[in-house]
């Protein structure tokens, strides 16, 4: 499972909400995480 903090948000969302990354960066990280998860499920 992906690393989620106690509030249930994903790390890239936290970074975005805290202003550490742009929305574009948030989207890119989220897509990367989705593709990683798909690969894991296939095994």
Secondary structure, DSSP 8 states (H G I E B T S, - for coil): ---B-TT--BHHHHHHHTTSS-HHHHHHHHHHHHHHHHHHHH-
